[in-house]
């Protein structure tokens, strides 16, 4: 009696649900590039590696595998959508963690700070704009600073909301297009960062956190301290403590606001609330993130190019 083994095959050779999702290529390629940069930096002795990070790496790989299994063995479309969402979440967190670690690695190059040049660019672009005076005046408006603080922090959760929305409505391609734009913006910001490292405007102008009580996030003051530690060698190991926003130029918050704004335009009734949120995020990069105006302008340019390239790649 002959026994036939039935394998999950398609005309292309392998069941599509075992393969990476369509449109995931840019995000996965970016993850691979960032991982190789880290491996080269750590392996070459440029910086150490905290073994606690191993758990994060294993966890992300397991998370991706769970998503793959859900997509492969799903008996219902709803379960397959959950699997797609899990994979997108895994890719998003992998990009976030790896990008932060690569930024820390790049900071060890210790090129001269570019703050004086960045502040000079601000004066050239907006001759009447006094950065310190404007921020100190804005800091007296607690309600405005509170709103901008929340808008600035939305970079951490808004992408996840959009990914859930796109997966729940069967628009996986839009989710991967968002991550493609996100990946492109990350790569450009990381590539520019080592050449124009900056402490940020609050540090450059000598404005302490106590003078800006309305700023609900301390990143504008914690990032320069971390950056200096990476540059002088007092922080010599990559770990969870080095995952901070140390990239000043271009502003990834500005680039992210553009990427999220374009993705949010496809969010139906959430279109206008998300547009307002992303506009607030863009503005908040200066008073909350301590960015120079030129950082934000450059970040917007990066975001626009990333969106256009992502759309071209996806054929839309």
N, C-alpha and C positions, 0 to 999 in steps of 0.2 A: 504494500500500500504506500503510495507516494504521499509525502507530506510537503505542502507548499508553505514557505515562510513568506508572509506578507509584510513588507517593509513600508514605512511612511514615505512613499515616493510620489513625485509629481512629474510633469513633463520636463521640468527643469532638473530633475534628478533627486532632490531632497525636499521634503515637506517644507513649505515656506515658513511654517511656524517654528522650525528649528533654526532658521537663518536669522540674522539681525533684521529688525523691522525695516521696511522701506523708508528711506529718508533719514535713517540713523547714522549714515556714513560720516557726515561732517563732525557730529558730536563724538563718535567713537574714534575717529582719526585724531581729533584734538586731544582726547584722553590719552591716546597712545603717544602722541608727541610730548605731552606734559610728563607722562610717566618716564619716557626715555630721557628727558632733560633731568628729571630728578635722579634717575639711576646713574646718569653720567656724573652729576654733581656730587652725589653721595659716594659713589664708587671711586671718584677721582680725589676724594678727600677734601673737597671744598667746604663741606659742612657735615655734621653728624646726623644720625637718624635715631629718633626715640622709638624704641621697640613697641611702645604703646600704640603707635600708628599702625602696626601690623594688624591689630584688631579691626581698625577702620577699613583697611584694604580687604581683609577677609569678609567683613560684613557687607561691603559694597558688591563684591563678587557673588556672595550668597544671595543678596537682594536681586541682582540681575538674573541669577539662575532661577529663582522663584518666579520671576516674571516670565522667563522663557518657558518654564514648565506649565504655568497657567495658560499661556498662549497655545502651547502644543497640545495639551490634553483637555482643553476646554470643551465641554459638551454644549455650552450655550455662548452666544455672542457676548452676553454681559460679562461672563468670566474671562473671555478673551480680552475684553476691554480693560478689565482689572489688571491682567497680565501686562498689557501694553503700558498702562499707567505706572506699574511697578518698575518696568524697565526705564521709563522716562525719568522717574524719581531717582533711580540708581545712577543714571547718566548725569543728571543735574548735580547730585551731591558729589559725584566723582569729579566733575568739572570744578565745583566750588573748592573742594579740598585740595586737589592737585594744583589749581591756579594759585591758591594762597601759599602753598609750599614752594612753588616755583618762584613766586615773587620774593619770598624770603631768601631763597637760594641766589637769585639775581642781585639782591641787596648787598651781598658780600663782595661785589665788585668794587664798592667804595669809590665810585667816581665822584668828583666834586659836586657839592649840592648846587642845584640850579635855581634856587629860590629867588636870588637877586635878578636873574634873567627873567623868570616867570613874572615877578612883580613888575619888572620893566615892561614886559609885554602887555600887562594889564594897563599900565599908564599910557602906552601907545594906542591901545585899542579903545580905551575909555578915559580920555585925558581928565575929565572932571570927576572921576570916580575915586573916592578915598576909601580904600578897603577897611582899615581899622575903624575909622569914624563911623562908616556905614554899619558895620557889624555891631559895634557898641551901641549905636542908636537902636538898631533892630532888637538887640538883646533886652531892651526895656519893655518890649511888647511880648509879654509872656504867652498870650493866646496865639500869636503868630509863630513863635518859636516852638510851641507845643505841636501845632499843626505841621510845621515843617519837619520836626523830629519824627513824627509818625510817618510822614511821607517818605523821608529818607530811609527809615527802617523797612519800608515796604519792599525794598529790593530783596529781602530775605524770604518773603512769603508770597508775593504776587506771582512769581513764575510758577509756583506749585499750584496755586489756585487756577491759573490758566491751563496748566497741563491736565489737571483733574477735569476741568470743563471740556477741553477738547477730547479727552479720552471718553468721558461719559456720553458725549454726543457723537461718538464715532468718527471724529475728525483727527485721527492720529497724525495725519500728514502735517496738520497745522502745528501740532505739538512738537514734532521733530524739526519743523521749519523754525520755530521759536528757538529751539536748542541749537540749531545751526547758526542762527544769527548771534546767539549768546556766545557760542564757541568762537566765532570769528572775532567778535569784539574783545573777548578775553585774550586771544592770541596777539592782537594788535597792541592792546594796552600793555601786555607783558613785554612785548618786543621793544616798545618805546621806553618803558620805565627805566632800564639800567642806564640809558644815555642822558636822561634828565631827571635824576632822583631829586625829590624835594621833601622838606620837613613839613610843608603845609603852611598856609598863611598865618594861622594863629601863632605857631611857633616862630615864624620869621619876624612877625611884627611884635612879638613879646606879649601876647594877650593870653592870660591864664584862664583856666576853667572857671575860677571864682569870679571872673569879670563877666562871664556869660552863663549865669545860672539857669537861663531858659533852655539851654542846649541839653536835651535829655540823654544824649549819647556821648560817651567820652572818647570816641575813636580819634577825633581831631587832636587829642593830646596823648593818647596811648600809642598811636601809630608812630609818631616821631621818636618816642623812647625806644620802641622795638626796632625801628629802622637803624637808630644809632647803635644799638647793641649788636645788631647783625653786622654792621659796618666795622665796628672796632673789635669784634671777636668775643665780646663778653656774652653774647648769645651765639653758641657754636653748635647747637643741635636743633634740628627740625622736629617740632612736636605740635601738640594742640595749642600751646601758648604762642606759637609763631603764626597762627592762622588769623592774621589781622589785616585790615585794609591799608597797606603801606604804599600803594601806587597812587601817586599824585597826578602825574601827567602821562596820558590823558585820563580824565575822570571816568572810571568805569560806571559810576552811578549815572553820569550823563549818557554814556553809551547804552547802558541798560535801560534807562528811561525811554530811549528811542526804540530799542528792540521790543520792549514790553508794550509801548504805546501802539506800535504797528500790529503786534499780536492781539492786543486788547481790542483793536478796532473790529476784530472778527468775533467779539464776545457777545453779540446780540444786545440785549438790554443793558448789559454792563459796560457798553462801549463808552458812554459819556462819563460815568463815575470813574472808570479806569483812566480815561484821558486826563481828567482833572487830577487824579492821584499821580500820574506820571509827570504831569507838568509841575506839580508840587515837588516831586522827587528831583527833577532837573534843577529847580530853583534852590532846593535845600542843600545841594552839593556845595554851595558856597558857605552859608552860615552854619550849617550842621557838620559838613564834612571838612570844612576849612580849606576848600579848594580855591585856587585863583580863577579869575574869569576865563583866562586862556585855557585852563584845564578843561573847563566845561565846554567851551567852544570846540576844542579838539575832540572831546568825548562825543559830542553830538555828531561831528563828522565821521568818527569811527562807527558810531551806531548806524548812521545812514548807509555807509558803505557795506557794513555787515548785513543789514537787511536786504539791500539790493543783491548782494552776492548770494545770500541764502535763497532768495526768491529765484534767482537765475539758475542756481544749482537744482532747485526743485522743479524747475520748468514752469514756474507760475509768476 
